[in-house]
Amino acid sequence: MRQPKFTLRTSVPATLVVTAVLLAACSSGGNPKSSSSQGTGKTTTTTTASATSTSTTTPAAPRTGPLQLGQAIPIPITANEVTAAEAPNGAVFVSPQDPLSTSTTVVSVIDGNGPAQVAETMPSGVAALAADNINLYVGSYANVTAFNRSTGNKIGTWPLQEINTANSSDADLVTMSASGGHVFVMESQGNIERVYRFSPGSKAFPQLIAKGTSAAFGPNGSIYYARSDGHLVERTNSGATIVGPLLANAPNGEGGGVQYVTAVANGLVWVSEPAGQGLDTQFSRYDATTLKLLNSNSGTVSESIVGTSLGALVLSPPAGAGNCPQTTSTSSDSCVYQAASDGTLTNSTSVGMAITLLGPQAVVIGNGPTPTAFEMQRISSTS
């Protein structure tokens, strides 16, 4: 069963929508097999990771201490859903997310703590955004267009594979990332994720580099995904593949029994296995270098995990884990927590009606004074 994606809705706090990219359970192991690169037509180095639970690397320790919210910066757009991306220098780009719209769409940018400005105006709807130190990338269901961030000039457009929107209510069938000198586009079709890659310095069409039942963007141009044979796999920016242990892939008819790759944060690959009823899920964490299973813990499918300069942060709605404190008896505040390498949540910080959490600089976007208005706040730590 395809898991819900992390949609940015205005009526309720964000939920973890998994383009089939959620988190995992205790089960790992099996007999890892070698694999070749997918869709590249090139020979790549392939290694097989052990399924044991001892890691040879230690994830970087997150900064600890109370989290603090900065000033609320209004985002001058009105929408039912939004999509957002953050550049490495902390510039945040936000746009209404309505890929099928035929109306012009404004992409806003917030640099530092200054007011939101118009970054680009697109002739039609936007599906996803990404940014690196040089360019802004705006994706639709038809193509990706790149703009130089300094001049605003368009530098190129790359076509996407046709996306079938029939029998789909998701606005986020396309997600993007810019890393390691490339742009990555993940297209969701049914229960399959396809990841394409192109270079902003080339006119070559995006190339299929990974295909699986779930996937997550990693650092430095890497991709982590659950391959069709059930193995956790990393594809590095150089094209090498590392094959990890088998993930659970035994649907129980109630939405459970399958593990989904959800996030890569601060040296760990987070995988989840929803219980199949309600919001309960079990998260497992794998070493991002060796793909060895480290540990597991209980949680909820509504938790969103993001790697930031403050460590791995988790955005959770009021009903999520951690007993999110409420500012008033009638409010429904979400919370951001720091997540330890064993999944323990600490330093709870109420962030109001938040809908998404971004990195690498910790940023939260939430509802403003009205359900269709938005604002952004930066998150810092006292230590």
N, C-alpha and C positions, 0 to 999 in steps of 0.2 A: 504494500500500500504506500502510495506516495505521501510523504509527510508534508504538513503545511509549511509554507515559506515564511521568512521573517518579513512581513509586510509592514509598511509604515502607515498605520491608519490613524485617523484623527479622533475616532469615537472612543477608543479604548487604548490602554497601554499596549505597546508593541508585543507581539508574540513571536516566538522563534519559528520562522517559516523555513523550512528546510527544503530547498530545491532538491530535496532528498539529501539534505546535508545536516543531519542532526547528530546526537552524541551516543556513546556506546555503553555496552554492558560488560560484565566480567568476562564473558567468554572470549577467549582468544586461543591461539594455538593452531593445531593442525600441522600439515606438512607443507610449508611454503614451497612454491614452485617458481622457477625462473619465468621471466616474461620478456617480450620485446617491446620496444616503444610502439605506441599506437598512433597510426595516422600520419607518421612523419615520412615513411618510406626510407628511413636511414637506419643504419646499424648503430646501436648505442650500447653502452656498458650496462649490464644488468647484474645486480647482486641480490642475494636473498638474506633477509634479516631473520634473526632468531626470535622465537616466540616466548623466550623466557622472560621473567619479570624483573631482571636485574639490569639497570641502565648503566651504560658506560659514560654517560655525560650527566651533568647536573644542571638542570634549568636555572637560569639566572634568577637570583632571589629578588622578588619585587620590593619596591620601597614600601615601608610600613608606616603607619601613622594615620590619623584622621584625614579623611578626604574633605576637600572644601570646594564649594561651588562658586564660580565667578559670577560676574554680573550677567543678567539676562539681556541678550541682544536680539531685538525683533528681526524676523525674516519677512520681508515685504512680499509674501506670496499668499494666495488663497487657494487651497486645494483640499481634496479628500485624502490623498496620500502623497507622500514626498519620497524622493530618493536623494541620497547625500553621499559625499566622498570627501576625504581629507588628504591633502598633499603632505609630503614629508615635512615641510616647513610649518605646518599647522593651519594653512589656509583651508577653509571649509567651503565646499560648493554644495548648494541645495537647489532642487528644482521640483516642481510638481511632477508626480509620477503618473502619467496618463499616456501610454505609448500609442493608443489608437486615436488620440485627439488630432484634429486637423487645424487647431488654432495655434497661434504663435505661443511659445513657451519661454519664459525668462529663467535663466540660470543665474542665481545670486552667489556672491562670494563674500565671506567674512575673513578679513586679514587681521590677525591679532584680536584686539578687543574693540576695533573700530566698527562703524556701522556697516550694515550689509550694502553691497554695491551690485550693479548689474554686471555680470561677467560676460554673458553671451545671450543673444535672443535667437531661438531656434524657430524655424518655420512651422513646426508641428510638434507632436507630443514627444516626451522623453521617457525612456525606459530605465536607464542607468547612467551613472557618472563614475569617472575615475580621474586621477590626477597624479602627475609626478612633478619633479622640480621644474620642468620646462613647459609641459603641455597640460591642457584640460581635454578630456575625452568625453564626448557626449554620445550615448548609444540610444538607438531607437530599435524597432523590430526589423528595420531594413538595413541599417548601416551604423558605423561608428565614425564620427567626425572629430578631428583633432584641431585644437586652436592653441597657438603660442600664448602662454600666459602673460608675457611681457608686452607684446604688441596687439594681441587680440586677433591676429591674422589666422585665417584657416590654412592649415598646412597639408591637409589630406583627408580623404574619405575612403573607408574600406567597407565593402559589402559584407553582410552577414548571410548565413544560410537561412532559407525561408523558415519562418516560425509559424507553426500551426496553432492558432488561438482557439480553434474549435474545442468545445467541451472543457474550456479552461477559464476559470474566473480570476486567475492570478495576474496582477499587473507586472510582476517581477519575474517574467520568464527569461529575462536577460539580467545578468549581474556582471560587473567588470572589476578589474584590478590592473594597476600599472606598477610593474616591479621588475628589477633586473634588466632594464633596457627594453622591455617588451610590454605589450598590452594584451591582457587576457580577457576573453569573453566566454562566459559560461551560459549555455542555452539549455533550458529545461524543457524536455518534451516527454510527457508521461512520467514514467519512472526512471528515465535515463537523463544523465547530465553529460553534455558534450562541451569540452573546453577547447577553444580555439586561441591561437596566438598570432600576433603580427608585430612587426617592428615599425615604429613611427617614422623611421628613416628610409623605409622601403615601400614601394607601391605594390608589392606582392600581396595576394589575397591571404586572409587569415587561414592558418593551417590547423587542422584537427590534431591535437597532441594528447588528449586523454578522453576516455569514455567510461562511465561507470554509473552505479546506482546512487552515488552521492559524491560530493567533492568540496574542497575548501582551498582557497588561495593561501599559499605559504609565503615566507619571506624570500627575497632575492630571486624572484621568478620561479619558485617551486610550486608544484601542485600536489595535493594529497587527495586520493580518491579510493573509493571502494570499487574495485574492478568487478567485472561481470562474474568472475569465478569466486568472488567473496573475499579476496585478499585485499588488505590495506596496502596501498602502493604510493610511493613518492616518485614523481618525475621532477628531476632537477632542471635548472635553467639551461644546463649544458646538454640535456636530452637523455642523461642516464636515468635508469629506473632502479629503485630499491623496492624489493617485494617483502612485505611484512606478513604477519600472521593472518589466519582466516578470521573474518568477522562473522558474527551470527547472521544467518540468512535462512531462517525457517519461519515464514509468516504463520501466525497462529489463527488467522481469520478475524482477529479483533484489533489488528493494527500493531501488534507486538511481534517479537521474535526476529526483528531485523535491526542491525546496527547501521547508523548513518554517520559519516564523517561530517562534522559540523564546523569546527573552527581550528585554527592554528594560532596559538598564543604563547609567546615567551618560552619557546623551546618545547612546547607540548602540543600534540595533536589530540583534540577532544573529540570523542565519539560517543553517541548516545544510542540507547535502546529503549524506546518508549514502551510502557507497560501494555499499551493497547486500549486502555480504558482510562478516562480522566486525564490528568496532567502529569502523572508520575512517569519518571524515566530514570534510567541509570546511566551515569556518565563514566566512561573509562578514559584514561589518559595514557598516551603512548609517547615515548621519547621521539622527538621530531628528527633526530639524527639516525638512530638505530631502529626505530619502529618497534621497540620492545615495550610490552605492556608494563606500566608502572603501578597503577592502582585504580580503584573504582569507588564511586559513592552514589548515593541516591540524590535525586533532584527533581526538577520539573521541566517539561518541554518548553515552558515559557521563558526560560533563562537564555540570555544572549551573551556569548563570551567573546571578548575582544582583547587582543594584545596591545598594550600601550606602554609608554615610557614609565608609567607607575606600576607596571606589572600586568598580569592578567586581571581584567575587570569583568564583572558579571552584572548585567542589567536584569533585574527581576521585578515583575509586577507585584502588587500587594499580596496576591495569593501564592506567590512563589516562596522559595526557601528563604530562611534567614529572618523571618518575622519583621518585615520592613516596617519601621516606625512611621506613624502617620502624623502629619502636622496638625490636623484637626480631626474631630471625631467623625466627620462626614466626608473627608477627603479620600481619594483612592490613589495614593502616591506610589510611584515606583521607587526602587532603591538601586544604587550602585554599590557593589562590594568589591573588595580586593579578594582574589582567589589564590589560595596557597597551592603548591604543586600537588597536594593530596585532595584538592577540591574544597577545603575548608574556607568558608566565607567570613571575612572580618571587615571592620571599619565601615559599617553600614552608613550610607548617606542618602537621605531622601532627595529625590530629584523631580518630584511632582509628576505630572502626566507625561512622562518621557515616552518616546516612541523609537528612538534608536541611539546607539552608543557607537562612537567612532574612535579610531586610532590612526596614526601612532601617538599623537598628542590626545590626551583624554578629553573627549567632547561629548556632550549629550544634547540631543535635539528633542524638544517636546512641544506640547500644545501651548499656545499663548492664551490671551484673554478669552478667545472664542474657539470652538471646536475645529474651525478651519484656518486658524492662525497659528503661526509657529514662532519659536524662539530658540536660541542656542546659548548654552553655558559651557564654559571650560571648567575642567576639574583639575585640582592641584592637590598636593599632599604637604602636610606640615613637616615632614621629615625626609 
